[in-house]
Amino acid sequence: MYDVIIIGAGVSGCATARELSRYRIRICVLEKAEDVCCGTSKANSAIVHAGYDAPVGSLMAKLNVQGNQMMERLSKELDFAFRRIGSLVVCRDEEERPSLQALYDRGIANGVEGLRIVEKEELRRMEPNISEDAVAALYASTAGIVCPFGMNIAFAENAAANGVEFRFDTEVQGIRKTERGWLIETDQGQYEAKCVVNAAGVYADTIHNMVSEQKIKIMPRRGDYCLLDKSAGAHVSRVIFALPGKYGKGVLVTPTVHGNLLIGPTAIDTEDKEGVNTTRAGLDQVLRKAGDNVKDLPMRSVITSFAGLRAHEEHHEFMIGEVEGAEGFVDCAGIESPGLTASPAIGVMAAGIVREILQSEEDPQFVGTRKGILNPQELSREERMRLLEEKPAYGNIICRCEMVTEGEIIDAIRRPLGARSLDGVKRRTRAGMGRCQAGFCSPRVMEILARECGKTIGEITKAGGASKIVVGVNKDAL
């Protein structure tokens, strides 16, 4: 019997778990995947939005601005990568200038600081590779970029360190009300809790509809992306947006916190909640539209492509609150862009609702800080030499593209909620995210995983479940 069960270990669920771990309550997070950050939270634009886009007075606008304001402090407390680099919304036609002005006015009404419209001369000084057609842009100095994996994992690890339990490979199949609260049926048995938080991403409607007569529908909206090599990372120095249209902010061009260049996404509605496959048409659209606002993009530097799903609800608004007629059941649904930015504020809001229901007390032993995986490249020469003397594994390079050492991979596996798959290691250390896309380091990472987890090579997976990589060993047959 738990006080709270959170369904979903994405960034909203883990932010809520971390906030709830401040109180004297027993918390469990149920996740159908093999790790945290396996859904929408792992495949997005990694942008910290300023907050000028959401409708004035909406919950989305309010939490966007609040989340943006919280980000710098949280990145230091929880040790994840964040940079406040600013963004530009490009206007390429004088006829579109009223739309740009309307965006500025909305941002001011939403409480966004540091907004101003820059003209083409200043715009070209700021971004030499901006389109020749650009006539003006909305500059938002508070916008930034973040590592979505790092932030999600940081929330989860800090929550776990404060007593939150996580159950992976556990899919919710049914929920029903009981005298004591809620009984949750899963493929791994039953769980019971006084309160439930539904943070299930694109499946939030499925979970909501199990308990409420007022049905909702989440439409997965697929976004295709292309990632360019670090050699292209300095092509722009800020996030470059097109003027928003019917399906959102359009194709953007942005640096990443790790030095790459990211372009995308598309916005394609699909009924498939697992449909994260890229398509030729989608990638062609990304490549075609990316050049509208930024010239001379080095498309030959693309090293990979991927797609993610946004949890789009028809009203385009966050749905956060106790569900009518389902006492103790709290929705955290419809969390699409700017959900990543808003997630710290979403966590505070959802946790506040649960705390009010449970009338819980603060835990004086709560620890609000967390130290991330040590990166030897950030050390001075003297510090690095001392580290190598104490822990020689930090001198053994496993991933040559990203210069990830054996010591970092061991740390990623041994940490709270440690990695158990190749993708788990990749999200925590970037081993396999470089130019060769794991062509060199995969076998070596698999060997370390097998050794540290007490498994055989044949049991190591790419992403949990049935995604085994080795199906046989030739020497055994010989």
N, C-alpha and C positions, 0 to 999 in steps of 0.2 A: 504494500500500500504506500503510494507516494502522495505527497501534497500536490505536486504538479508534474504532469507529463507534457513535454513539448514534442510535437510531431514535426520532424524536419531539422536537419543539422546544416542548413544553409546559413547565410550570414544573418538573416533576421532571427532564425531560431537560436543560433549560438549567441547573438547579442542579447536576446531575451534571457537565455540561460545564465549568461554572465551577470546580468543585472539582478536576476532573482537569487543568485548565489550570495548576494549581500545579506540575505535574511535567513533566519533559523527555520528553514523548511527543507524537506527532502525532495529532490528534483531528479527527473530522468528524461533524457532525450532519446527518442526512437527515430532511427534513420534506416530506410530500406536499402541504401547503398552500403559499400564497405568502408566508407570514410566520411569525414565532414567535407563540405564544399564539392559535392559531386553533381549538382544540378545547375540551376541558373547562376549561382554564385561563382562558378568556376569559368564561365564562358560569357563574358560581357566586355564592355568597352573600358572598364577599369578607370572610369572618370569620376571625380568628385565634382558634381555639378554645383554651380553657384546658386541657382534657385530662381532664375528669371522665367523659366518656361512653363511651370505649372500654373493653373488658373488661380487667380487671386482669391484668397479665403479658403482654399482647399486644404485638406489635411496633407496632401502630397506636397504643396508649397511650404507649409509650416514645417514639416519634418525634414524636408530637403535643406532648408536654411539652418535649422537646428543641428542636423547631422554634419553639415559642412563646418559649422562653428566648433563642433566637438572633435573634429578629425585630428587636428594637430596635437592636441593634448593626449588623445588616445594613442596615437602612433608612437608617442614617447613612452607612455605608461606600459603599453603592450608590445613595443618593439617590432613594429611592422613598417614597411616602406611607404612613405607618403611625401609628395612634393607639391607645393602650391605654385603652379607655373602660369596660371591664368588661361583664359580661353577667348577665342574670337569667333563671332557669328558673322559670316561674310555676306555682304549684299553686293550682287554683281550687276544690278540694274537700278537706275534712278527711280524707276517705277515701283520698285520693291522697298524703297526707303520708308514709306509709312509702316510697313510690316516690321522693319527694324526698330523704328521709333516705338511702336506698340510693344515690342519685346522689352525695350528699355523701360517704358512706363510700367509694365507688369512687374519687372524686376524691382523697381523702386517701391511699388505697392507691396511686394512680398518681403521687403526689408533687406534686400541684397545690397551690400556695401561695395564700394569700389567699381561701380558700373559707369561707363561712359562710351560715347560713340566716337570712334576715331575715323578720320578722313584718309583718303587713299595715300597721300604722301607719308603720313605718319605710319600708316598700315604697312607700307612697303619697307619702311625703316625697321619696323618691328619684325616683319616676316618677309625677307627678300624673295622667297619662293612662292609668295601668294599669287593667285591668278592675275593676269594682266587686266581681266575684266572687272576686278574688284573696285568698287567705288567708295565703300565705307564698311565698317564692321562694328559690332557691339563688343567692347572689351570688358571682360569680367575678371578682375584681378584675384578674386577669391577662389576661382576654380582650380582644380588640381588633378593629380593622378595618384593612384594607389595600387598596391599589389592586392588583388581581390583574394587570392589564396592565402597570402600572409595575414590579411586582416581577419578572414573567417577562421583560420586555424588559431590565431592569437586569442580571439574571443572564446573558442572552444577549450583551448588549453588552460586559460585562466579560470574558466568555469569549472573544469575538471579539477584543477588544483584547489578550488574552494568547495569541493565535495559533490559536484554534479556528476551523475552517472550517465554514461553513454552506452546505448545498445545498437550496434550496427547489424547490417544484414537482417533487419527486422521490419517487415512490411505490415502496416496496419490493414486489416481486412474487415473490421467492423467495430462500431462503438455503440454502447447502449447505456442509458441512465440507470443508476442503482440508488439504493437508499443512502449509501456512503459517498456517492459521487459518480464516477464514470468507470465502466469496465471496457477495456480496449482489447479486442481480439487481434492477434498477430500470427504470422506464420511460425513464430517462435514461442507461442504460448500466450497467456493472459497477463495483462497489467491493469492495475487499478489506481485511480488517483482522485483526489478531491476536485482538482481543476485540470483542464486540458487547454493547451495553446496549440492552435492549428497554424503551423508555419510550413506547410507542405508544398510551397511553390506552385508549380503548374498542376499539382494534385490537390490544392487547397479546396477546390470546389467539390471534389470527390469526398474529402473528409467532412467538409461543412454539410454536405447533403445527406450524410449519414445521421445527422442529429437535428436538422432543421426542416420544417415544412416549406420555408421560403428558400427556394433553390437558387443557386448562383451558377454561373458558367465562366470558367477560365478558358480563354482561347490561347493556346500556345502560339507565340509569334516568333518565328525563326529569324535569326540574324546571322548572316554569313560574314566572316572576317578573313582578311589576309594579314599575316605577320611578316614583316620584313627584317632582314638581318641588321645587326648593330651598326654595320657600315652605313646604313641609311637613317640611323636614329636621330641625327642632327638636322635632317632636312627641314623640319619645323621645330620651333622651340616652345610652342604653345598648342593647346587643343584647338583644332580648326573645324568649326561646324558650318554647315549650310543653314540657311534660314529654315526653321521647322515647317513641315508640311503635314498632310493628313495622317501619316503614319509615324510621326515623330521627328527626330532631329536630323534624319537623313544620314548620308555616309560622311563620317568624320575622318580626320587624319590627326594622329596624336603620337607624341613620344610615349614610351612606357618608362616606368621607374627603373627598369633594368637596361635601358639603352636601346631598345628596338624601336621600330616604327609600326604602328597598327593602323589599318584602314578597314572601315566597315561601320555599321552593319546594314544588311538589307532588312526588310520588314515584311515577312511572308507568313500569313496566317495558315495554320495547319491544325488538323484534328489529332495529329499524332503527338502524344505527350512525351514520347521518347525519340522524336524525329530530329536528331541533332546531326544528321548527315548533311554535308555540303552538296550543292548542285552546281553543275557547269553554268547554268543560267544565273544562279545567285552570285557566283564568283565573278562572272563576266560583268554583272551589274555593279559590283563593288569596284572592280578595276576601272570601269567606264566612268562612274560618277565621282570617284576619288579625285580625278584630275580636273573636276569642275572648279574647285576652289584652290588647289595647290598645283603648281606647274612642275614639270620635269620630275615627276615621281619615278624613282628607280625601280620599276616593276620587276626587273631581272633579279632583284635582291629578295624576292618573296621566298621564305624558307618553309612556310607551312600555311595551311588554311584550316579553319574550324568553324563550327556553328554553335550557337546557344539559343535557348528558348526564353522569352519573356512571358511572365504570367499575366497576360492582358485580360482585364475584365471590362465589359462593355462601357461602363461609366468612367473608365480611366481614372480611378480614384482608389487610394489605399482603403482597405476595409479592416479596421482595427477596433475591436470592442467585443464585449460579451454578447453572444448571440441571443436574440429574443426567443424566449421559450426554452432555452437550454442553459439553465443556471450553472455557472462554473465552467462554461465552454467559451473560450476566447478566440475569435478569429484574428489571424494576421495574414490576410489574403489580398490578392490583386497587387502584389508587390513587384511592380515592373519599374523601369527607369523613372525616377532616380532612386530606386530602392537601395542600391549599394551605398550611395551617399547618405541616405536617410536612415540606414540600418542602426547606427548607434542611438538615434532618437526613437526609432521604432522599438528597440529593446527597452528603453526607459519607459515608453508609454505602455507597452504590453505588460511589463513587469509591474508597473504601477496599478494597472487594473487588477492583476492577480493578487497583489499585496492587499488591495482594498477588500477583495473577496475573502481572503484568508486571515486578514488582520494580523499579519506576521510581524515579528520584531526583527530589528537589525542584528546581524551577527558581528560582534566586536572583533572576531578573529578573521574577518574577510580581508584578503590580500588583493589589492587592486592592480598590482604590477606583475609583469611577466617578462622574462628574458628569452629572446629568440635564439635561433641557431647561430652559433659563432661563425663569422665569415673571416677566415685568416687574411684575406686580401685587404681588410679594413684595419689591420694591425700595423704598427710600426715594425721596422726590421728587427729591432731588439725584442719586441713583444713576440714576434713570430718565431724567432729563434728559441726563446724560452718555451713557447708552446710546443715546438717540435721536439725539444729535449724531453718534455714531460709526456707528450702524446704523439709519438711518431706517425700515427695514422693521418695526422693533418699535413703530412708531407707527401702523401701518396695521392696523386691526382687521378681521379676516376673518370670524370667528364672533362675532356680537354677543351671543348668549345666554351664552357662556362667556368672552367677551372674549379670544379667542385671536388673536394677531397674525400677520402675514405672517412676521416674523422667527422665531417659534416653529415655524411650518410648514416653513420652509426648513431650520431646524436638524433637524427630525424626518426630513426627506428626506436630508440630507447626512450624517447620523450613521452610525457602523458599523451595518450591517443596517438601513439607512434605509427609510422607508415608500415603498411603490410603488403604493398604492391608497388610495381614500378611507377604508376601514376602517383601514388602516395608519396614516394621519394621525390618525384619530379616537382610536385606542388610545394614541397617543403624546402628543397635545395636547388631547384632548377637543373638538376642532372637530367639530361635528355632534351632540354628546351633549346639547345643551341643550333648552330648552322647544320650539323649533320643529323639533327633530330633523332638522337639516341642510337645512331648507327654504330658508334664505337663503344659507348659505355654500357649499353643494356646488359650484356652478359656479365660484366663485372659487378654491376649493381645487383643483378640476380644472385650472384654468388654471395654477396654480403647479406642480402635479405635472407637467403637460405641459412646461412651460418648463424645470424643473429636471432632468427625466429625459430630455429630448430626444425627446419623443413628441408625437403629435397628440392633440387632445382625444378623438378617436374611439378611441384606444388605451387611454385611462384606464379602469380598472375599479373596481367597488365593493369587490371582495374577491378579485381575481386570477381566473385561468381565463377562463371565457366571460362573466363578469359585467360586460360593457361597458355603459356608460350611454348613450352617444350612438350612434345607429344611422344618422344622416344629418344633413345640414345643409340647411335649407330654402333658404337664399340660393344655394347651389350649383345647386339645381334651377331657381331663377328666373333 
